[in-house]
Amino acid sequence: MSSYTRTNAWNNGGTFDNPTLLWYAKGVGVMQSRALNDSSSWWFFAAIHGEYIGESGYPGWGSIPAPPQVPTSPMPSQSDQEKFWDQCQHQSWYFPPWHRGYLLALEAQVREAVISLGGPSDWALPYWDYFGPGDEFEIPPAFTEQNLPDGSPNPLFVNARYGPNSDGNIFIPIPPVSQNCENNTLYTGSNTQTRPPGFGGPSTGFSHSGGMSGNLESNPHNQVHVDVGGNSPDGDIWGLMSDPGIAALDPIFYIHHCNIDRMWAAWNDKGNGNPTDPNWLSGPAASGEREFIMPMPYGDWVYTPADVNSLSQLDYTYDDMSTAFVAPRPSENLALRLKKLGAARPAETVSGADMDSELELVGANDKALKIKSSGARATVNLDSGVQDKLTSSLAEASEASLPDRVYLQLENVRGNRDSYKLDVSVNQQKAGTVALFGLRRASQPDGEHGGEGLNFMLDITEVIDNLFLSNTLDEGALDVRIVPNQAVTDSSDLSVGRVSVYRQGRQ
Ligand SMILES: [Cu+2]
């Protein structure tokens, strides 16, 4: 039996009638009363994820509209900053395990504060399951109250939280936000960046910004961040949740991440395995990079992915591990796909959709694109030789000769604002939606990847199957459109370096 059970934040209507939320608010209040240089303060914890304390102007911490009133001093020692701050792992296979450890530490600190106030000694973080029934796609109401039931200010309320329509109405649009990542069968493509990123993300070293997100990170994680944070009504600033260097200042952050952690555990519960590669298990510190380290109430905790690999090793569980049944798209169910492509005697059983083989370039557009409010359009010309391989794999698909999968990449996406989503279509069929969480930092030339920005990979197997069946694939070119979810400001300076299409064959 686990000592701690994480429960649904929407219990008791998601209001302060839910005691877990009331105690969360009070615990957050205690942590917010501590100084920036106190490793158990709310501000120190947000900075562990990421911080812009030294930046002037928004999103510098000194320019964040209260509440909360965010401090920028007293600074902890240089060595504490280097040891703890700016640790979050994004666009990486370390995304799930790093955040699991981060949640455990924050939860332990809140619990300590709750106990100090006379609250329950088994308090545990609640999760926000935006895919749940009824109104659960909306933020639990306790987060939007200005005051606690006793009339004091509500520590869960933040000013800079604007929602998908920039009007302060916070909800998650479903779709495009989805649980489709739960249908992945591979955590990562084997040890190379030239394969699809899988459920958990591509193999990387210590990865604070830049590169390509895994599917859990991309959707729902990144999208929920940007939907909650959004942009202010005047467009001058974006919400805290939209940007990794300010996101963990918003108490909804941890409730969102608790659901992401639950989705990882649920994916494992369905029989999907985490990496067994020692580079994943031992974390980046084993290769001489930074370690994963958290301030716990009892002292510092250094951990590796192997330490947080499974809930059975840890002292908490979730009251409900089921994620809603996600019907596989035709492209994710091999039997359905073979039938659709006209194969004789299609397989009866559902087989894992993911393949672990190298991608081959089928074609790309010829120049960088600027993303305006009206969007952008690219023609992807297909190499006739590679296209022939793709077409014959679809034409000859059978159980013995499995059809290719196809991916669209947006390479080197750059810009100064994270708070947008881009809808991508191919020949007027929906290909997917990506959120730009992490874009600004990943585009800065002094950043980890020299300002190369973010890469996105969308599985467009189903679109290509449809184009093949309607004989439009032979035209030798694809019409790709990229449309932002709302008007983009000029200063956002959004661009896409290249649009490319890849095939992946069974080995
Ligand atoms: Cu996050």
Boltz pocket constraint, residues with backbone or C-beta under 6 A from the ligand:
constraints:
  - pocket:
      binder: B
      contacts: [[A, 221], [A, 225], [A, 257]]
      max_distance: 6.0
